[in-house]
Amino acid sequence: MVGGGAAGLIAAGQAAEAGAESLLLEKMTRCGCKLSITGKGRCNITNIAEMTDFLEHFGREGRFLRHAFSRFFTRELMDFLEGLGLKVVTERGGRVFPASGHAPDVVAVLLQWLKRCGVSIESSSAVDRLVLKNGRIAGVVAQGREFPCDAAILATGGTSYPATGSTGDGYLLAASAGHTIVPVRPALVPLETAGNPAARMAELRLRNIKVAMIVSDRKAREAFGELEFADFGVTGPVVLTLSGEAVDAMGDGKKVVLSIDLKPALDEKKLDARLLRDFASRGKEEISSVLRGLLPQQMVPVCLDLTEILPDRLASQVSTKERTRLRRWLKDFRLEVTGHRPFSEAIVTAGGVDTREIDHRTMESRLTKGLFMAGELLNVHADTGGYNLQAAFSTGWLAGHSAASGP
């Protein structure tokens, strides 16, 4: 087993439980570094969405995961973790977390399980190369030491959060066995935007807003939820959900714009009626004061600047044209996306080992016998919400079981 993250830990334990002699090689001084900080330190383990909905969050690559999920899915994972003594809770949006709200607890129970299963762990053991003979895996070399094996599982993760050990080593190892690597790029990553509007509202969080992603003047996708402004641009769940497609579009040289609907519960007619009502009842107040009933205070000066309305203008003096500009801005506040944050700030990696070269029924390489792959190393990724961790656990479980079963 190469890599001690979510996929690697469960694969090592599953292989041992199936009767194999299981050795886990981890490059860091301890296992589960990324798992210990995921979900803002709370660890969004999985999601209780039904299989069909769950797979849709992975896009076209979702079908590759169907068999792994049929063997080890949400209920099996939750029962497994609770059987290890880790209580879990389901929160808004079907997201599942450890009841303690403490991500390291997930790592702790998995490590205790591995110890009971008899898994040997070699930390500070970065794997340098694979030993291949006659189209089969024969061993791995770590820190100058060769470890002979009949089967090896690569579960090294992607390139997100490189400080936790995910530095793309697995791609080189997979490529050395002849595998195609779909170009990697950050996914579930904050986006950088033009100008200073976002920076002026840094740390402001908006809830229950709708964001549409416009690519080359055509709406590509939209999402509903929470957004946060930052000095570089925007982040938060709704932005992360859209970010993968935004990164790909920019990579193709296309213009990407985010259209933020700040009042999704009101259509333009109802919003205009609300503005007329507020302006009439508070006509002697300055527009900047009236707008605080519609927007967070930090947004008001940005709104007035972008709609070109003087802040000291009385509400009763706002012209029809100004009210129209305001209404349109509230329904379509636009930010041009100019880039994305680095891999160190990305939650997952898009791209990786081409899944067409992996047997979805076993996670075994179609090119090298005895070589298995699992987790983020594969070219599969999903939206935020627990989907990616479930994919890591499911593919790891299947790889561990398959590797122990032998040819």
Rosetta blueprint (number, residue, H / E / L):
1 M L
2 V E
3 G L
4 G L
5 G L
6 A H
7 A H
8 G H
9 L H
10 I H
11 A H
12 A H
13 G H
14 Q H
15 A H
16 A H
17 E H
18 A L
19 G L
20 A L
21 E L
22 S L
23 L E
24 L E
25 L E
26 E L
27 K L
28 M L
29 T L
30 R L
31 C L
32 G L
33 C L
34 K L
35 L L
36 S L
37 I L
38 T L
39 G L
40 K L
41 G L
42 R L
43 C L
44 N L
45 I L
46 T E
47 N E
48 I L
49 A L
50 E L
51 M H
52 T H
53 D H
54 F H
55 L H
56 E H
57 H L
58 F L
59 G H
60 R H
61 E H
62 G H
63 R H
64 F H
65 L H
66 R H
67 H H
68 A H
69 F H
70 S H
71 R H
72 F L
73 F L
74 T H
75 R H
76 E H
77 L H
78 M H
79 D H
80 F H
81 L H
82 E H
83 G H
84 L L
85 G L
86 L L
87 K L
88 V E
89 V E
90 T E
91 E E
92 R H
93 G H
94 G H
95 R E
96 V E
97 F E
98 P E
99 A L
100 S L
101 G L
102 H L
103 A L
104 P H
105 D H
106 V H
107 V H
108 A H
109 V H
110 L H
111 L H
112 Q H
113 W H
114 L H
115 K H
116 R H
117 C H
118 G L
119 V L
120 S E
121 I E
122 E E
123 S L
124 S L
125 S L
126 A L
127 V E
128 D E
129 R E
130 L E
131 V E
132 L E
133 K E
134 N L
135 G L
136 R E
137 I E
138 A E
139 G E
140 V E
141 V E
142 A E
143 Q L
144 G L
145 R E
146 E E
147 F E
148 P E
149 C L
150 D L
151 A L
152 A E
153 I E
154 L E
155 A L
156 T L
157 G L
158 G L
159 T L
160 S L
161 Y L
162 P H
163 A H
164 T H
165 G L
166 S L
167 T L
168 G L
169 D H
170 G H
171 Y H
172 L H
173 L H
174 A H
175 A H
176 S H
177 A L
178 G L
179 H L
180 T L
181 I E
182 V E
183 P E
184 V E
185 R E
186 P E
187 A E
188 L L
189 V L
190 P L
191 L E
192 E E
193 T E
194 A L
195 G L
196 N L
197 P H
198 A H
199 A H
200 R H
201 M L
202 A L
203 E L
204 L L
205 R E
206 L E
207 R E
208 N E
209 I E
210 K E
211 V E
212 A E
213 M E
214 I E
215 V E
216 S L
217 D L
218 R E
219 K E
220 A E
221 R E
222 E E
223 A E
224 F E
225 G E
226 E E
227 L E
228 E E
229 F E
230 A L
231 D L
232 F L
233 G E
234 V E
235 T E
236 G L
237 P H
238 V H
239 V H
240 L H
241 T H
242 L H
243 S H
244 G H
245 E H
246 A H
247 V H
248 D H
249 A H
250 M H
251 G H
252 D L
253 G L
254 K L
255 K L
256 V E
257 V E
258 L E
259 S E
260 I E
261 D E
262 L L
263 K L
264 P L
265 A L
266 L L
267 D L
268 E H
269 K H
270 K H
271 L H
272 D H
273 A H
274 R H
275 L H
276 L H
277 R H
278 D H
279 F H
280 A H
281 S H
282 R L
283 G L
284 K L
285 E L
286 E E
287 I H
288 S H
289 S H
290 V H
291 L H
292 R H
293 G H
294 L L
295 L L
296 P L
297 Q H
298 Q H
299 M H
300 V H
301 P H
302 V H
303 C H
304 L H
305 D H
306 L H
307 T H
308 E L
309 I L
310 L L
311 P L
312 D L
313 R L
314 L E
315 A H
316 S H
317 Q H
318 V L
319 S L
320 T H
321 K H
322 E H
323 R H
324 T H
325 R H
326 L H
327 R H
328 R H
329 W H
330 L H
331 K H
332 D L
333 F E
334 R E
335 L E
336 E E
337 V E
338 T E
339 G E
340 H E
341 R L
342 P L
343 F H
344 S H
345 E H
346 A L
347 I L
348 V E
349 T E
350 A E
351 G E
352 G E
353 V E
354 D L
355 T H
356 R H
357 E H
358 I E
359 D E
360 H L
361 R L
362 T L
363 M L
364 E E
365 S E
366 R L
367 L L
368 T L
369 K E
370 G L
371 L E
372 F E
373 M E
374 A L
375 G H
376 E H
377 L H
378 L E
379 N L
380 V L
381 H L
382 A L
383 D L
384 T L
385 G L
386 G L
387 Y H
388 N H
389 L H
390 Q H
391 A H
392 A H
393 F H
394 S H
395 T H
396 G H
397 W H
398 L H
399 A H
400 G H
401 H H
402 S H
403 A H
404 A H
405 S H
406 G L
407 P L
